[in-house]
Amino acid sequence: MNDRYDPAYGGDQYELVGYDEYGQPVYRQNPAQQASQATYDPYAQQQGYGSDPYATGPQQRVPSYDSYDTGQQPPVPSYDPYGSAAGAPGGGSAAPHDPYGQPGAGGPPARGAEHTTRIPQQTGPGRAEEVRPPENRERGYQDEQFAFAEEPDGASGDVIDWLKFTENRTERREEARRRARSRLVALVVVVALTAVGGVGYLWYAGKLPFLASSGTTSGTATAVGAQNRDVIVVHLHNTAKGGTSTALLVDNTTTKRGSTVLLPNSLTLTDDDGAVTTLAKSVDGDGSSGTRDQLDTVLGTDIEGTWRLDTPYLQNLVDLVGNIEVDTDTDVPDTTAKKKGTGPLVHRGKGQTLSGKMAVAYATYRAPGELPDAQLQRFGQVMQGVLRKMSSDPQAATTTVQTLGQIIEPPLSDKNLGAFLAKLADQAKGGDYRTTLLPVQADGTLSAQTSESVVKNILGGTAKSPKKGSAVRVSVQNATGLKDNTQKARVVLLNGGFSFLEAGAAPAAQATSKVTYADAADKENATEVAKTLGLPATSVAKGTVGGNADVSVVLGQDYSPSSS
């Protein structure tokens, strides 16, 4: 801030002359005070400005350009705000006068009686005026032109900081884009690898929908024949009402799928003497070992063991796994209720929670007028519900089996049974488990058309060769047009020591009969079957044998029951 002149300070040394073009007041020294100060110059002692203090010879005094030097200065003409001066020596016009006390272009001004000057601390326009030495004037530049060398501009630092900020923000954005692209590429790669791996696994496991045909292609048939299966037969014995229910538990170790195949009690089997019997009679009379062998003969399976499960053990098993959930198809009354009018023990509906007692009642229940298969399917529902609640850990499943306290018949052991059930439990929880009823005909025999999907796709589709001493299985299809010929042929074959399998009636009658065998070892058996039925030897030929039979017979119109 500029210091204004205060008349009270320093007396009447200066008097106001006027104002310059910037509106600043211009003073001049009072003539009386000027006369008294003309003899004193505090800076003119010893030496003046511009002299060399270290020079050894006589020096010439250089005129002082100090604006504060009040002694021995030439008179300054009065100031004209329009740039002209008056009272110059000689009465003529003088060069323009610098309002800040500097000499004009014509040389130093003459000292006069009227001397105008600025008071100390008074600033010029915009900033304090600085004295410019003569040498700077001669060079053609002023010190203000190089003010940036000593006075750095703060705005330049702000610009640099802004440029750095902008550059850093741009780099961060580019880095974020690069990271996003890298993550996107990594995600696409992971998804692609997962998809390829999933498709590969489904292909290996045979779970692809477009490859899961019913054996119509050779590739699928080959895959079915090469699959490995572990099979255990379960016999549920109803200790309260009597009767048994049988099912096969199948673990396909190739496709990692599990199945329960329900076997009707009317299924026809052949006992050790070659006599025809049913599954229910075989379980009661032949024991577990005999029934297992007979099932292997009929179904072409290799059953590894028998699990006898009495109803009290089934009740304990359900309680051990913590109840089960079943979609029940009927109400089951409570036969143990003492009061009349008591509600059903098991209610019909989806997702019904069954305790051990309720599970046993539902698995063994058969309503009046129902077919035996209805009760068998309820038993299958309970078994699949138990597997869903069974532990998938082999050790834990073995502990559950051991806790039942039942005796496991050899060659099956509690550890083997526990490990087997753990595998099925894992498949049941993952949705890779199904329950299927084996279709049989009214006389208990297997139909070549209806049993193929179960016997071939689930159980392997290949019947084992008959063991020594066992009866040869003969499948008979009636193409004579007379229904009675099937029963007549059945009696003749059973009397001849063969096992009879009915293949139904042909869609159209045929003129000649055919006897077919698939294995060369069965050629002799096929020839013997033709003789037993009274057919010519020319009717025997090698070909395809349906179902699980060793020899297939198609009875034509040339068949005569009286000749057999």
C-alpha positions, 0 to 999 in steps of 0.5 A: 500500500502506498504511503501518502504524504502527511503535512503534519509529518516533517513540517512544510518541506513540500507543497502540492503541485498537481496530479499526474496521469495516474491520479497520484499527487505531485509535490515539490520542495518548499524553496525555503527548505530547499535553500537550507538543505542545499549544502548537505548531502549525506551520500555525497561525503567521501565519494559520490555515486558511480565512483570506484572506492578501490581506485588509486588515482584521482576519480571523476565524480559521476552525476548521481541518479538517486532520486533522494539526493537533494544536494547539488542537483540541477533545477527541475522545471515545473511539471506539466501533466501533458508532457511539457516543461516551463522555465527551462534555461534560455526561455525555450522549450525543453525536452519532455520531463519524466514525472518520476524524476528521471532525466529526459532524453536531452540530458540532465535537467537544469536545477531551478528555483522550482523543484518538483519531486515525489516524496519517499515511499510514494509508488508509481503506477501499479508498483513502486518505481525503480531507478534504471541505471544509464547502462540499462537504457543504453542496452534497450531493455528494462529490468522489468522485462526479466522479472520472471527470472527472480519472481516465479509466477504462481500460475505456472505451478498451478498449470503444471499441477493441473497437467499432472492431475489430468495425466494421472487421471488419464493413466488411471482410466487406461489402466482400469480399461486394461484391467477390465479387458483382462478380466473379461478375457479371463472370464471368457476363458474360464466359461469356455473351459468349464463348458468344454469340461462339462460336455466332456464329462456328460459325453464320458458318462453317457448323459448327453440327451442326443446320445441317450437313445434306447440302443438304436445305434451301434455306438450306444449299444456298444456303450451299454454292453461295456458298462460295469454294474454292481447289483445287490438284491433286497428282500423285504420280509413283512414279519407282521402280515407275511409276504415278501417284496424284492428289488434289485439295487443297481450301481452303474459304475460307468455312467455313475447312475443308480437304479432300483429295479422292482421284481414282481413276485409273479416272475417265473424262475427255474429251480435247481431241478429245472422246475418252473417256480415264482419269485415269491416261492423261491424266496420262501423255499430256496433261500437267498442263495438259490433265489440269487442264482435263479435271478442271474439265470433269468435276468443275465445279471451277476448279483453280488449279495443278498440283503434281507431287510425285515420290516422292524429293521426298515423302521429302525433304518428310517428313524436312524436317517432322520425320517424320509420324504415321499410323494404318497399316492394313497391314505394308509390307515393306522391298523394299530389304533385302538379307537374307531374313527382314527385318522389315517396314519399316512396321508396322501400328498406330495412331500409327506414326511414319514417316520419309521412306523409310517414308512413301514406301513406305506411300503407294505400297504396294498388297498383292497382290489389293487394289483400287487405292483401298486404295493411294490412301487410304494416299497420302491418309493420308500427305498429311494427316500432312505437313500436320499437321507443316507450319508454319502460317506462310506464310513458313516453309511457303514456305521448306520448299517452296523447300528441296525444290528442285523446279521448280513448274509455272506458273501455280503458284509456290513462294510461292503453294504455300507460303501455300496449304499453310500454310492447310491445315496450320492447318486440319489441326492444328485438326481441320478437315480430312478426306480423302475418296475420290471414288466412281466406278463400274466403268467410271470414270463418276460416279454421280449418287447417290454423287458428289453429296455430294463434288462438291456439298458439297466441290467446289462442286456446280456443273459449269462450262459446257462450253467451246467445242469440248468435248463435251456431257456426257450422263448416262444412267439405264437404266429399260428393264429391260434392262441391255444398253441402257446400253452400247448408248446409250453407244456411240451417244452417244460416236459422236455426239460426246457425253461419256457419264456413267452414272447407273445403273439406275432402281429401276423401269421407265418406259414413256417416255423423258425428256431433260432440260436445266437451262440454256436454253443446253443446249436445243439440245444436249438436242434433238440428244441425243434425235435421236441416241438415236432419241427423239421431240422431245416427250421433251425438257423443262427440269428438274433435271439430276443430277450434273455432266452438261449433259443428263440422259437416262432411257431408257424402254421406248420406247427402241429401240437399232436406231432410233438 
